[in-house]
C-alpha cells in the first residue's frame, strides 16, 4: 500500500537542530581558516548546505518504498562507482577516493555508498520471514557490507571503510542475530584483526597505534593527536573565544576545518561549548530514534536506525579522536566538518528520514 507525503508531517524540529549545528560548523570553519590558505572555505560550506537542503527536500518527495524496490540496482551502481574510483579516480596524497566532475567538483562515491548499503540491508531484513537471522542471513549481510568495504580499503580509505561496519552490525542486531552467532562473529573478528592490521598501509598502522602512546613520537606519528589534545585542554571551561584559539590560529592543530574541527571548537568555546554541541547532537539522534519508532513499517524503522548507527559512529569516533580516546582515522564530524561529500550524504539521509516520517499515515 502506497503512503502519500504531507509536509505537515515534516520533522521541522529535527531540521531546526540540524541547521543550528550547520551554523556552528560554518562559524568554526571561518574561524579555523580565515588566517590560512583555506580562507573562504566557509562560503563553500554554505553552498554545500544549500545544495544539501535542496536534495533533502527532493528525496523526501520520492517514496522510500520506491527506493527500496530499486535498492538492488542502486547497490550495483554503487559498486560500479567504487570500481570507477579505482580505475579513473583522482589521486591525492597517495589515495584514489574522488572522481573529478565538470566544474571542478570532486565526488566521493564511498560516502553515498553508505546510504545505499542502509537501503539494501533494510530491504533484505524487512523481507525475512523468520524472527531470527540464520547463518545464511549473516553471511549474506557480511558480503553486502564486506564488498564495498574492501573496495574502499583498496583506495585506501580506512576511515570511510570502517563506517560500513556499524550499518552491518545494526542490521544484524535488528534482524534478530542469535547471541551465540554474535559471540562467534566477535571471536572471528578478533582473530582476523591481527592479520588485517599487517595488510594496512604503514601510515594507517601508525594512526591506529600512535594514539596509545602519542608522546613517544610527539613530532612525528603522534603529532596530530598530541596537538588536538592540547587544543581541547587549552579551551578550559569557557574557551579562548571566537577566532582566538592559539593552537588553531598558529597552525599547530592540523586540518582544523575537517578532521579536527571539534578540537578547534573546544579550544575556542571550552567545556561549556563542547557539551552544548554534544547535547545538540544528542537531540538530533533522539529525534531520529523517535522517527524510527513511529515509522509506518519495519523497513522504514530499519532505514532510520541504520542512519542513526552511522551518524553515531561518526560522532563518537571523531570526538574520541579529538580527545585522544580513538585513533586518527579521518572520519568527519557530521554537519560540521568542511566537505561536500559528507555533508550531502547526511542531508540525503535526513531526506529519507523525512520521507519515512511523512508517510506514517495512509490517505
C-alpha positions as CSV (number, residue, x, y, z in Angstrom):
1,X,0.0,0.0,0.0
2,X,1.4,3.4,-1.0
3,X,1.7,6.1,1.5
4,X,1.4,9.7,0.4
5,X,3.5,12.6,1.7
6,X,2.4,15.6,3.5
7,X,4.7,18.4,4.7
8,X,2.5,18.8,7.8
9,X,4.3,15.7,9.0
10,X,7.8,17.0,8.1
11,X,10.1,17.0,11.1
12,X,10.7,20.7,11.3
13,X,12.1,20.3,14.9
14,X,14.8,17.9,13.6
15,X,15.6,20.2,10.7
16,X,16.0,23.2,13.1
17,X,18.6,21.4,15.3
18,X,20.4,20.2,12.2
19,X,20.6,23.8,10.9
20,X,21.9,25.0,14.2
21,X,24.8,22.5,14.1
22,X,25.4,23.6,10.5
23,X,25.5,27.2,11.5
24,X,28.0,26.4,14.3
25,X,30.1,24.5,11.8
26,X,30.2,27.4,9.3
27,X,31.3,29.8,12.0
28,X,34.0,27.3,13.2
29,X,35.3,26.8,9.6
30,X,35.5,30.5,9.2
31,X,37.5,30.8,12.5
32,X,39.8,27.9,11.6
33,X,40.7,29.1,8.1
34,X,40.4,32.9,7.9
35,X,44.2,33.2,8.6
36,X,45.2,30.4,6.3
37,X,45.3,29.4,2.6
38,X,41.9,27.8,3.1
39,X,40.3,31.2,3.8
40,X,36.8,31.4,2.3
41,X,36.1,27.7,2.9
42,X,33.1,28.7,5.0
43,X,31.4,30.2,1.9
44,X,31.8,26.9,0.0
45,X,30.3,25.1,3.0
46,X,27.3,27.4,2.9
47,X,26.8,26.5,-0.8
48,X,27.0,22.8,0.2
49,X,24.5,23.3,2.9
50,X,22.1,24.9,0.5
51,X,22.6,22.2,-2.0
52,X,22.1,19.6,0.7
53,X,18.8,21.1,1.8
54,X,17.6,21.1,-1.8
55,X,18.5,17.4,-2.2
56,X,16.9,16.7,1.2
57,X,13.5,18.2,0.2
58,X,13.8,16.5,-3.3
59,X,14.4,13.0,-1.9
60,X,11.6,13.5,0.7
61,X,9.2,13.5,-2.2
62,X,10.3,10.1,-3.6
63,X,8.7,7.3,-1.7
64,X,11.2,5.3,0.3
65,X,9.3,2.2,-0.9
66,X,10.4,3.0,-4.4
67,X,14.0,3.4,-3.2
68,X,13.7,0.0,-1.6
69,X,12.4,-1.6,-4.7
70,X,15.4,-0.3,-6.7
71,X,17.9,-0.9,-3.9
72,X,19.4,-3.9,-5.6
73,X,20.2,-1.8,-8.7
74,X,21.4,1.1,-6.6
75,X,23.8,-1.3,-4.9
76,X,25.2,-2.5,-8.3
77,X,25.6,1.2,-9.3
78,X,27.4,1.9,-6.0
79,X,29.8,-1.0,-6.6
80,X,30.4,0.3,-10.1
81,X,31.2,3.8,-8.9
82,X,33.7,2.4,-6.4
83,X,35.3,0.5,-9.2
84,X,35.4,3.7,-11.3
85,X,37.3,5.4,-8.5
86,X,39.9,2.7,-8.6
87,X,40.2,2.9,-12.4
88,X,40.0,6.6,-13.1
89,X,39.7,8.3,-9.8
90,X,41.6,11.5,-8.9
91,X,44.8,10.7,-6.9
92,X,45.5,13.0,-4.0
93,X,48.1,12.4,-1.3
94,X,48.6,8.8,-2.5
95,X,44.9,7.8,-2.4
96,X,42.2,7.5,-5.1
97,X,39.0,8.5,-3.4
98,X,37.4,11.0,-5.7
99,X,36.0,11.3,-9.2
100,X,36.5,14.7,-10.8
101,X,33.3,16.1,-12.3
102,X,32.7,19.1,-14.5
103,X,33.0,22.4,-12.8
104,X,35.9,21.3,-10.6
105,X,33.7,19.3,-8.3
106,X,35.2,16.2,-6.6
107,X,32.7,13.5,-5.9
108,X,33.5,10.8,-3.3
109,X,31.3,7.8,-4.1
110,X,32.2,6.0,-0.9
111,X,30.0,8.5,1.0
112,X,26.8,7.8,-0.9
113,X,27.5,4.1,-0.8
114,X,26.7,4.2,3.0
115,X,23.2,5.3,2.2
116,X,22.8,2.5,-0.5
117,X,24.1,0.0,2.0
118,X,21.5,1.1,4.6
119,X,18.7,0.7,2.0
120,X,19.9,-2.8,0.9
121,X,20.2,-4.0,4.4
122,X,16.7,-2.7,5.3
123,X,15.3,-4.3,2.2
124,X,16.8,-7.7,3.0
125,X,16.0,-7.9,6.7
126,X,12.5,-6.4,6.3
127,X,11.6,-9.3,4.0
128,X,12.8,-12.0,6.3
129,X,10.0,-14.4,7.3
130,X,11.7,-15.8,10.4
131,X,12.2,-13.8,13.5
132,X,15.9,-14.7,13.9
133,X,18.7,-14.3,11.5
134,X,20.1,-17.6,10.2
135,X,23.7,-18.2,9.4
136,X,22.8,-17.7,5.7
137,X,21.4,-14.3,6.5
138,X,24.6,-13.4,8.5
139,X,26.8,-14.4,5.6
140,X,24.7,-12.5,3.1
141,X,24.8,-9.4,5.2
142,X,28.5,-9.8,5.7
143,X,29.0,-10.0,1.9
144,X,26.7,-7.0,1.3
145,X,28.8,-4.9,3.7
146,X,32.1,-6.5,3.0
147,X,32.4,-6.0,-0.7
148,X,32.2,-2.2,-0.7
149,X,34.3,-2.1,2.5
150,X,37.1,-4.0,0.8
151,X,36.9,-1.8,-2.3
152,X,37.2,1.4,-0.2
153,X,40.1,-0.1,1.8
154,X,41.9,-0.6,-1.5
155,X,41.6,3.2,-2.4
156,X,42.9,3.3,0.5
157,X,40.4,5.0,2.9
158,X,40.3,3.2,6.2
159,X,38.1,5.8,7.9
160,X,35.2,5.5,5.4
161,X,35.5,1.7,5.2
162,X,35.1,1.5,8.9
163,X,31.7,3.4,8.7
164,X,30.2,0.4,6.9
165,X,30.6,-1.8,10.0
166,X,28.0,-0.1,12.2
167,X,25.5,-0.3,9.4
168,X,26.0,-4.0,9.1
169,X,26.1,-4.6,12.8
170,X,22.8,-2.6,13.3
171,X,21.1,-4.5,10.5
172,X,22.2,-7.9,12.1
173,X,21.0,-6.8,15.5
174,X,17.6,-5.6,14.3
175,X,17.4,-8.7,12.1
176,X,17.5,-10.9,15.2
177,X,21.0,-12.3,15.3
178,X,21.3,-15.1,17.9
179,X,23.6,-14.5,20.9
180,X,25.8,-17.4,20.1
181,X,26.2,-16.3,16.5
182,X,27.2,-12.8,17.7
183,X,29.7,-14.3,20.0
184,X,31.2,-16.3,17.2
185,X,31.5,-13.2,15.0
186,X,33.2,-11.3,17.7
187,X,35.8,-14.1,18.1
188,X,36.3,-14.3,14.3
189,X,36.8,-10.5,14.2
190,X,39.3,-10.6,17.0
191,X,41.3,-13.4,15.3
192,X,41.2,-11.5,11.9
193,X,42.3,-8.2,13.5
194,X,46.0,-9.1,13.7
195,X,46.5,-10.3,10.1
196,X,44.3,-7.4,8.9
197,X,46.4,-4.9,10.7
198,X,49.5,-6.2,8.8
199,X,47.8,-5.7,5.5
200,X,47.2,-2.0,6.2
201,X,49.4,0.7,4.8
202,X,52.3,1.8,7.1
203,X,50.7,5.2,7.8
204,X,47.4,3.5,8.6
205,X,49.1,1.3,11.1
206,X,50.8,4.3,12.6
207,X,47.4,6.0,13.0
208,X,45.9,3.0,14.8
209,X,48.7,2.7,17.2
210,X,50.1,6.1,17.8
211,X,47.1,7.2,19.9
212,X,48.1,4.7,22.6
213,X,51.4,6.4,23.2
214,X,51.5,9.7,21.2
215,X,54.1,11.2,23.5
216,X,56.6,8.6,22.2
217,X,56.8,10.4,18.9
218,X,55.1,13.7,19.5
219,X,56.7,15.4,16.5
220,X,56.0,12.5,14.1
221,X,53.3,9.8,14.2
222,X,51.7,11.2,17.4
223,X,51.8,14.9,16.4
224,X,48.2,15.2,15.3
225,X,46.8,13.5,18.4
226,X,49.0,15.5,20.8
227,X,48.1,18.8,19.2
228,X,44.5,18.0,19.3
229,X,44.5,17.2,23.0
230,X,46.5,20.3,23.7
231,X,43.8,22.4,21.9
232,X,41.0,20.7,23.7
233,X,42.7,21.2,27.1
234,X,43.6,24.8,26.3
235,X,39.9,25.7,26.0
236,X,39.3,25.3,29.7
237,X,35.8,25.9,30.9
238,X,34.6,28.8,28.7
239,X,37.2,28.7,25.9
240,X,39.5,31.3,24.5
241,X,36.9,33.0,22.3
242,X,35.9,33.0,18.7
243,X,39.0,33.2,16.3
244,X,41.3,33.3,19.4
245,X,42.4,29.7,19.7
246,X,46.2,29.8,19.7
247,X,46.6,26.1,18.6
248,X,44.3,26.7,15.7
249,X,45.3,30.2,14.6
250,X,49.0,29.4,14.8
251,X,48.6,26.3,12.7
252,X,49.7,23.8,15.3
253,X,46.4,22.0,15.1
254,X,46.3,20.1,11.7
255,X,43.4,20.5,9.3
256,X,41.2,22.2,11.9
257,X,38.3,22.7,9.4
258,X,37.9,19.0,8.8
259,X,39.1,16.1,10.9
260,X,39.9,18.2,14.0
261,X,37.1,20.7,13.9
262,X,35.9,19.5,17.3
263,X,39.3,20.2,18.8
264,X,39.3,23.7,17.3
265,X,35.8,24.3,18.5
266,X,36.7,23.1,22.0
267,X,39.7,25.4,22.2
268,X,37.6,28.5,21.4
269,X,34.3,27.6,23.2
270,X,35.7,25.5,26.0
271,X,34.0,22.7,28.0
272,X,30.6,24.5,28.1
273,X,30.6,25.0,24.3
274,X,31.6,21.4,23.7
275,X,29.0,20.0,26.0
276,X,26.3,22.2,24.3
277,X,27.4,20.9,20.9
278,X,27.2,17.3,22.0
279,X,23.8,18.0,23.5
280,X,22.6,19.2,20.1
281,X,23.9,16.0,18.5
282,X,22.1,14.0,21.2
283,X,18.8,15.8,20.5
284,X,19.2,15.1,16.7
285,X,19.9,11.4,17.4
286,X,17.0,11.1,19.8
287,X,14.7,12.8,17.3
288,X,15.9,10.2,14.7
289,X,15.2,7.3,17.0
290,X,11.7,8.8,17.7
291,X,11.1,8.8,13.9
292,X,12.2,5.2,13.8
293,X,9.6,4.3,16.5
294,X,6.8,6.0,14.5
295,X,7.9,4.6,11.1
296,X,5.0,3.0,9.1
297,X,6.7,-0.3,8.7
298,X,9.7,-2.5,9.6
299,X,11.7,-1.4,6.6
300,X,11.3,2.3,7.4
301,X,12.4,1.7,11.0
302,X,15.5,-0.3,9.8
303,X,16.5,2.6,7.5
304,X,16.2,5.2,10.2
305,X,18.1,3.2,12.7
306,X,20.8,2.4,10.1
307,X,21.3,6.1,9.7
308,X,21.4,6.6,13.5
309,X,24.1,3.9,13.6
310,X,26.4,5.5,11.1
311,X,25.9,9.1,12.4
312,X,26.6,7.9,16.0
313,X,29.7,6.1,14.8
314,X,30.9,9.3,13.1
315,X,30.3,11.5,16.2
316,X,31.8,9.0,18.7
317,X,35.0,8.3,16.6
318,X,35.6,12.0,15.6
319,X,35.1,13.3,19.1
320,X,37.1,10.4,20.6
321,X,39.9,11.1,18.1
322,X,40.0,14.8,19.1
323,X,40.4,13.9,22.8
324,X,42.8,11.0,22.3
325,X,40.5,8.1,23.0
326,X,40.4,7.0,19.4
327,X,43.0,6.6,16.6
328,X,43.2,9.3,13.9
329,X,41.1,7.8,11.1
330,X,40.0,10.8,9.1
331,X,36.3,10.4,9.9
332,X,34.5,13.8,9.7
333,X,32.1,15.2,12.3
334,X,28.6,15.2,10.7
335,X,27.2,18.6,9.6
336,X,30.3,20.5,11.0
337,X,33.4,19.3,9.2
338,X,34.2,21.0,5.9
339,X,33.5,19.0,2.8
340,X,30.7,18.4,0.3
341,X,30.5,14.6,0.1
342,X,30.0,14.0,3.8
343,X,27.5,16.9,4.1
344,X,25.5,15.8,1.1
345,X,25.3,12.2,2.5
346,X,24.0,13.5,5.8
347,X,21.3,15.6,4.1
348,X,20.3,12.8,1.8
349,X,20.0,10.5,4.8
350,X,17.9,13.1,6.6
351,X,15.8,13.4,3.5
352,X,14.9,9.7,3.6
353,X,14.1,10.0,7.3
354,X,11.7,12.9,6.4
355,X,10.4,10.7,3.6
356,X,9.5,7.9,6.1
357,X,8.1,10.3,8.6
358,X,5.8,12.0,6.1
359,X,4.4,8.6,5.1
360,X,3.3,7.5,8.5
361,X,-0.4,7.7,7.6
362,X,-2.3,6.4,4.6
363,X,-4.7,8.8,2.9
